[in-house]
Amino acid sequence: MKLRGSKSYPDLVKIFDNENKVKDERYPDEPDRDSWPRHRINEANLQFGEWGEYELSHAELLNVRLHWNRDFGIPEDGMTAVDAIRLTSVRDWIAEGKVKDLPGDSHIWLAVSPLKSGPVEHQRLKGYEGHIVVLDGIHRIVAWATEGKEPVLAFIAGKAEIT
C-alpha cells in the first residue's frame, strides 16, 4: 500500500457525494440509496478517527476481506476478494457485463478491521481483526480484482500498515 495522504472526514463526505453523483442520478426516486455505505463510513470514522488515501496493488486488493453478500453468494462469515472472484455467482455477474456500469475512477472504502458497532455483516466477520475489510465498494472490488486493475484508490479508516 502506498499512502497518498491523510484525509479529513468532511473532505471524505464531499468526495463520496461527488463520486456517487452519476449513480445517484440514475435513481432519482430513491432518497436513501446511499444510506448503508454512509452509515458504515460514519461508524468507521467514530471507531478509528483517522483516514488515509492509499493506492493498493492488485495483490493487496485480492486480500481485502469482504462481508456477507447474498447477490454474490459470499457467506455470512465473509471471505477474501480472491476467494470471492472464484464464485460462480461472481463470474456470472462479470459475464453479464454489469462491470460497465461501475465508475472506474472512484475509490473503495475500507477499514483496518471490522466495525465493532457496525451492522450484522461486520459482526459476523470472525477472525478478521487486523485485516483490511470493505465498508463500501464490494462490486468494484470483485470487478477490479477480476480485471487485475492496478493501482486501486482506497480510503482506509484507521492506521493501515504500509508494506
Secondary structure as GFF3:
##gff-version 3
##sequence-region A 1 163
A	DSSP	beta_strand	2	7	.	.	.	ID=ss1
A	DSSP	alpha_helix	9	26	.	.	.	ID=ss2
A	DSSP	alpha_helix	35	48	.	.	.	ID=ss3
A	DSSP	beta_strand	51	56	.	.	.	ID=ss4
A	DSSP	alpha_helix	58	62	.	.	.	ID=ss5
A	DSSP	beta_strand	65	66	.	.	.	ID=ss6
A	DSSP	beta_strand	79	80	.	.	.	ID=ss7
A	DSSP	alpha_helix	81	84	.	.	.	ID=ss8
A	DSSP	alpha_helix	88	95	.	.	.	ID=ss9
A	DSSP	three_ten_helix	98	101	.	.	.	ID=ss10
A	DSSP	beta_strand	108	111	.	.	.	ID=ss11
A	DSSP	alpha_helix	120	123	.	.	.	ID=ss12
A	DSSP	beta_strand	133	136	.	.	.	ID=ss13
A	DSSP	alpha_helix	138	147	.	.	.	ID=ss14
A	DSSP	beta_strand	152	157	.	.	.	ID=ss15
###
